[in-house]
Amino acid sequence: MLLARVIGNVVATRKDAGLAGTKLLVIQPLRPDRTSVGRPLVAVDTVGVGAGEDVFYVRGREAAFPFLPDEVPTDAAIVGVVDRISLG
């Protein structure tokens, strides 16, 4: 799992039928110290989060697993909400 912050949402008037009923969010990947790293990306929300929340996400084939047995065409999915991080 990877760490990110939700920075926006995506409004799509047309999308693949496999994405019907899903919410698309823009996320910014983060380092463990919560500083930004890399470029923002779009992920499917599986847990019901909002802007400003820190989340866990997965990429690749695993991103479609939360939707099984449905086939959702995604390569990034939010799978958890971060409540707290303790370093050290």
N, C-alpha and C positions, 0 to 999 in steps of 0.2 A: 504494500500500500504506500501511497505517496501523499504528501501534505500539500494543501493549497488553501487559498482564500477565495470565496465567492466575490466577484467584483462586478457582476452584472447578469442580465438575462438576455435571452435571444427570443425575438418574436418572429415566427416564421408562418407566413400565410399559406405556404405549401411545403409539405415535407413528406418523406417516405412513409407509406402506410404503416410500416413497422414501428414508426415513432409516434403514431397516433396516441394521444393521451399522456405523453411524456413532457416533462418540463426540461428545457435546455438552458444551461447556465454557463456564463463565462467565468473561468477560474484562473487564478494566478498561482502557479507552482511556488512553493516556499521551501526554504531550508529549515532545519530543526529550530534555529533561532528566530524563525518567522520573518526572515528577510526574503525578498523576491528573488527568484532565480528562473531564467528562461523566459519564454514567451507565453502569454495567456492562451488558453484553449477552451473549446466548448465541450461540456460534459453533460450527460444525461443525469438528472437528479433522481435517485432512488429512495431518498430518505426525507425529503421535504424541508430543505434548508432555504435560507434567504441571504441577501446581500450582506457582506461583512463577516459572515461566519467562516471559521476555519473548519476544513473538512479533510477526510481521507478519500482518495480516489484511486481507481485502478485503470490500467490501460491495456490495450490488446484484447485478445479473445476473452479474457476474464471479465471485461467490461459488460459483456452480454449475459453473464451468469445470473445476476439478480432477477432477470426477466424470464428465466426458463419456466415452462417449456416454450414460451413465446420466443420468436426470433427477432431481436431488436438490432438494427444495423448501427452499432456504435463501437468506437474504439476507446472511449473514456466514459467512466461512470462514477458518480459520487456514491460511496458506500458507507460513510459514517461521518458523525459530527465530533469535532475535537472539543472536549470540555476543558481539559487542562494539559499542559506539558510541563514536566519536571526534568531539568537537565542537571546532571552531576550527582 
